[in-house]
Amino acid sequence: MTPNELIEYSNNSKCILIDVRTEREWETVGKPDGDQIGLKTYFVSIKNNEGSLNGNFVNDILSLNIEKEFEIAFICKSGVRSALASDMLSHENYKCINVVDGFEGNEGWLNVGLPVKK
């Protein structure tokens, strides 16, 4: 699902967004501003700034206490880390969506003009 498709879909569904990029990416490139479009957004890194997998990632997500009736849309830079996150949380019985083209891809959040906060 592209970012634009996610926005349209989330208008009619119980859906939240989790950005799994690194803190460095959030600080230098920006963050999706879901508040401006009514999409609850969380920020949980799946990898650290050096590229190592966050061994607590699943527990970090579970600690958010997201109800199972919500679908979780994961976003990263281009869709690779978010696909991994979707797979990991699917094993916890969540319905997950991978946001293809992510935040910086050709049809990504940033490039299609969706709201961003720095």
Helices and strands as residue ranges (DSSP letters): H 3-10, E 15-19, H 23-29, E 31-32, G 34-37, E 41-43, H 57-62, E 71-75, H 80-90, E 96-98, E 116-117
